[in-house]
Amino acid sequence: MEIFKTCFLMVVLMLLFVFVGGYVGGQQGMIIAFLVALGMNFFSYFFSDKLVLKHYNAVEVSEKNAKGLYAIVRRLSQNAGLPMPKVYIIPERAPNAFATGRNPSHAAVAITEGLLNLLNENEIEGVLAHELSHVRHYDILTGSIAAVMAGAIAMLANFAKFGAASGSNRNTQKGNAAIMLIIALIMPLAATIIQMAISREREYKADKGAALLTGHPEWLESALNKLENYSNSYTMQNASPQSAHMFIVNPFGDIKNTLSTIFRTHPSTSDRIAELKKIGMQLKNR
């Protein structure tokens, strides 16, 4: 089912590319947009993880130079029946983490130096269990593709703005110019909605998966509390809106205004903690 959802997402975004390409450049624009979308889907499938890791200056570590961290990931992977993913550390003060890759055999988990400094060992294990749950559910591929596609949608929006501006001085093209302007305004919103739809439900599922994998929902609960409190004061230096949905907590910190809250890519931390408490009660009653 998750693979089907990912393929469906890729097809929808491809059609969106072709639609906008047609308005910007007619039939030729549609063909170019189709070829670009094909290329981006191919690139996203095979290389989106490397692109995201490079963007955040992630450094791969091994058992030799990160023994404790590596041991936690290996133990959780074995318990989850997953291949050992690559492990990365991001040289970043703000505490956060994400997983990426096209499938469990080509997966990577990345955590910031800030997270290692802020959390204790149990809380780190809760966070890593959350990320490995994303790996198990193939969320990593969808999230990585959405990150690349969101950037491409932003690029298309700029093209549409350019097309609207260039056509606005010709009466015969005013209709198309108006449509392209509308597209330019709607495209970023569409990207946000796609990221929101991908992220919110999957965060809850990954939280539950982490709770069941560790047997201690309170570990992740405590970690989320600390991460939320810290993120209210600090944001990640290289954070981008296109990849924000991939992180365990929003890298831009807490969102206060009502409109932004509606379109936030993450469920509220209080809601996530409430769900973890319910899972904790269920585990106790078994």
N, C-alpha and C positions, 0 to 999 in steps of 0.2 A: 504493500500500500504506500509506504513512504517513497519508494522508488518511482511509483506511478505519479505521486504528487510532484516529485522533482521534475519528471519529464513533462508533466502538464505545465508547470511553471515556466520551463524553458520554451515550450511552444507558445504560451501566451505572450511572453516577452518578445519572442521572435515576430509574432503577428503585430505587436505594438510597434516594433521597429519598422516593419514593412508599411504599416499604416501611415506613420509619420513620414517615412521616406517618400511615399507617394504624394503627400501634400507638399513636401519641400521640393521634390525634383521630378514629379510625374512618374511615368512608367520607368524611366531610367533610374529615378531615385528609388523606386520600389525594388528594382533588381539589385542596386547597390546596397540598399538597406538589408535585403534578404541575405546577400553574401556576407555582409558585415555581421549580421546576427548569427549566421552559421559559424563563422570564424570565432565569434565571442563565446558561443556555446561550447565549441571544441576547446577553446582556451580555458574557459571557466571550469570545465570538467577536469582537465589535466593539470592546470597551472594556477588556479585561483588560490589554493592553499599557500603556495610559494609566494604569491604576490602579497597576500595579507601578512604573512610572517615577515617578509622583507619590509613592508610598510612600517611595522612596529619594531624593526631592528632586533627581532628575536634571535637569540643565540642558542643553537642546539647544545645540549649537555648530555653527558654519559654517566654511567655508574661511577666512573673514576673521579669526576669533579662535582657530582651532585648525588652522593650515595644515598642519603636519606630520602630525598625527593624521588629518585629513581626507584627506590625500594617500594615506596608507597604506590607509585603508578604500576609497577610490575605486579604487586600483590592484588590490587584492585582489578587489573586486567585479567589475571588468572581466575579470580572469583567470578568475573563477569563472562568468562569464556571468550575473551577477545585477544587478538594478537597484541603484542607489546607495541604501543605507539611511540613515535619519536617525542622527545621531551625538550621543550624550549623554555628559556627564561628571557623575559623582556626587561631591558634596563630602564625601568620606569618606576617612579616614586609612588604613584597611585596604585592601590591594590586592585587587581582584577585578573581575569583568566578567560580563556576561550579554547575551543577545540576546532580543528579544521581537517580537511582531507576529503578525498572522493569516496572512500569506503573504509571499513575497519582495518583492512590490510595496508592502507596508505593514509593512516591517521597521525595527527600530531596534537599534543596538548601544550598550551603555552600559558605561563603564569608570570606575573610581574614580580620584580624584586620587592616591591612594596607589599605584596600579598605575603611573601615569605617572611617579611619582617613583622607584619601585623598579626598574623594568625598563629595559633599553636598547632601542634602536629595533628590533633584530631580534627580541627577545623579545616586544615589544609586537605586532609583526607576526604572530608565532606565535599569540598569544592571540586577536587579531582574526580570523585565519584560522580558528581553532577556532570562534569565534562565527558567522562567516559560513557555516561548514559546517552548523551548526545551522539557519541560515536556509534553506540549499539543501535540507535534508532535511525541512523543515516541522516540525522539533522545536519551533520557537518557539511555534507555536499550541498544541500539546499541552502544553508546559510552562506557558504562560500560563493555559490553561484549568485545568490541574491545580492551579495556585497558588490560583485563585479557588475552585475546588471544595473544596480542602483546608480553606480557611477556612470554607466552608459546612458541611462535614462536622463541623468542630469545633462550629459553632453547633447543628447537629442533635443532637450528643452532649449538649450542655447542655440542649436541649429534652427529650431522653429522660431525663436525670437529674431534671429538674423533674417530668416525668410520673411517674417512679418514686416520687419523694418524695411527690407529692400523692395517689398511689394506695396507698401502703404502709399507710395506716391503715384501709383498708377490706378486709375479708376477701375479698369477692367480686372484688376487683381485685388480689389479691396475685400471681396468676399473671402478669398483664400487667405489673405493676410489676417483677417479677423479670426478665421478658424485656426490658423497657425499660432496666433497669439493666445487663443484659448488653450490650445494644446500645450504651449510653453508654460502656461500657468498650472495646468492640470497634471503634467508629467511628474513634477517633484512630489505632488500629493499622492499620485499613484504609486510611486516608489516607496513612499512612507507607509502606505496602506499594505503593500506587499510585504514589507519588512515586518510590520506589526502583526499581520496574519500569520507569518512564519514563526515569529519569535514567541508571542504570548503563550499560546497553547503548549509549545514545545518546552518552554521553561518550566511549566508546571509538571510536565511529564518527566523531565530530567531531574527535577527536585524529588519526585516520587521514586524514580529509579535510584537516585543517590541514597535515599533513606533506606530502601530495601537492600541495596548493595552493601552498605556499611552496617545496617541494623541499628543505627543510631541517628535518627532524624535530628536530634538536638545538636549534633556536630555542625550540620549545614545551617541549621537555624541560627546558631551562635555566629557562624561565619558571615551569614547574610546581614545580621545586625551590625557587626563591625564594619563590613564593607559599605553598607548604606550610610552609617554615621560618618565614615571617612569621606565618601563620595560627595557628601553635602558641602564639604569644604574644598575639595581638590578635584580637578579633572585631568584626564590623561593628556599629555603634551601633544601626541600625534593622533589623537582620536579623530575619526572621520565619521560623518553621518552614515555613509554607505556601509560601514562595517560595525556600527554600534550595536546592532541586534545580536552579534555573535558573542558578546561578552556576558559573563554571569550577572553583572549589574551594569547599568547604564554608565558608560565612560564619561558622560557629560554631567554626571551628578544628578541630584534630585530635581524634578521638574515641578514647578509651583503653579504656573498659570494653567487655567482650565483647558484651553484649546490644545496646548502641548500635551497635557495629561491624557486627553482623549486619543491622541495619535501617538502615544508613547509606544516604543517597541518592546518594553518590558512590563510585566505585571508589577503592581506595587509590591514592595518588599513586605509590607504588613500582610497582604493577602497570601503571599508565598509562605510566610511564617505560620499563618493560621492553618494553611493546608498541611504543613509539616507537623504541626501539633496534632492535627486529626490523625495523621498517619502514625504518629507516636503512640496515641491512645489505642489505635487498632492493634499495633504490635504488642502492646502491654496486655491486651485482652485476649491474645491468642492462647 
